[in-house]
Amino acid sequence: PRRKLAKCDTVLLASDGLFDNLPGEEIVDLVRKGSLSSAADRLRQRVDENMVGERPDQPSKPDDFTFVLYRRKRVPNVSTIPPRAIP
């Protein structure tokens, strides 16, 4: 279904390799703060750590993983955007 995104909402689309290696709460904490590229780096680093780690208190399943992050940017007020020529 379609969802209306608010300013700065972040959408994560990911394979099961992500969710097999990080709990949902940690994923949310990692992607909601900072720039999108920093969030992606933190997410990749934590999954990599958990895939090779042997901590019984953390999920760990060696697997491939793929993810896409999208964040809706703040949209300036249309009336304040100066007109420009289209080449």
C-alpha positions as CSV (number, residue, x, y, z in Angstrom):
1,P,0.0,0.0,0.0
2,R,1.0,3.6,-0.5
3,R,2.2,5.6,2.5
4,K,2.5,9.3,2.7
5,L,6.0,10.2,4.0
6,A,6.5,13.1,6.3
7,K,9.6,15.4,6.1
8,C,12.7,13.4,7.0
9,D,11.0,10.0,7.2
10,T,13.4,7.2,6.4
11,V,12.5,4.1,4.5
12,L,14.5,0.9,4.7
13,L,14.2,-1.9,2.2
14,A,16.4,-4.9,3.1
15,S,16.9,-8.6,2.7
16,D,16.6,-11.2,5.5
17,G,20.4,-11.1,6.0
18,L,19.9,-7.8,7.8
19,F,17.1,-8.9,10.0
20,D,18.9,-12.2,10.8
21,N,21.8,-10.2,12.3
22,L,20.3,-7.2,14.0
23,P,17.2,-6.8,16.2
24,G,14.6,-4.3,14.8
25,E,15.1,-1.8,17.6
26,E,18.8,-1.5,16.9
27,I,18.1,-1.1,13.2
28,V,15.8,1.8,13.9
29,D,18.3,3.4,16.2
30,L,21.0,3.1,13.6
31,V,19.1,4.6,10.7
32,R,17.1,7.4,12.3
33,K,20.0,9.6,13.3
34,G,22.6,11.5,11.3
35,S,23.1,11.7,7.6
36,L,21.8,8.9,5.4
37,S,25.3,7.8,4.3
38,S,26.4,7.7,7.9
39,A,23.4,5.6,8.8
40,A,24.2,3.2,6.0
41,D,27.8,2.9,7.1
42,R,26.7,2.2,10.7
43,L,24.2,-0.4,9.6
44,R,26.7,-2.2,7.4
45,Q,29.4,-2.2,10.1
46,R,27.1,-3.6,12.8
47,V,25.8,-6.4,10.5
48,D,29.4,-7.3,9.5
49,E,30.4,-7.4,13.2
50,N,27.5,-9.7,14.1
51,M,28.0,-12.0,11.1
52,V,31.5,-12.9,12.3
53,G,30.9,-12.5,16.1
54,E,30.1,-15.3,18.4
55,R,28.2,-13.4,21.1
56,P,25.3,-15.5,22.4
57,D,23.3,-12.4,23.3
58,Q,23.3,-11.1,19.7
59,P,21.7,-12.6,16.6
60,S,24.4,-13.9,14.2
61,K,23.9,-15.7,10.9
62,P,26.5,-15.5,8.2
63,D,24.5,-14.5,5.1
64,D,24.5,-12.0,2.3
65,F,22.6,-8.9,2.9
66,T,21.3,-6.0,0.8
67,F,19.6,-2.8,1.9
68,V,18.4,0.5,0.4
69,L,17.8,3.5,2.5
70,Y,15.7,6.5,1.4
71,R,15.0,9.6,3.3
72,R,12.5,12.3,2.3
73,K,14.3,15.6,2.4
74,R,12.8,18.8,3.6
75,V,11.0,20.5,0.7
76,P,11.5,24.2,0.7
77,N,8.4,26.4,0.3
78,V,7.6,26.5,-3.4
79,S,7.0,30.2,-3.3
80,T,10.6,30.9,-2.2
81,I,12.3,28.9,-5.0
82,P,13.5,31.4,-7.6
83,P,12.6,30.6,-11.2
84,R,15.4,29.4,-13.4
85,A,15.8,28.8,-17.1
86,I,15.6,25.2,-18.3
87,P,18.4,24.4,-20.8
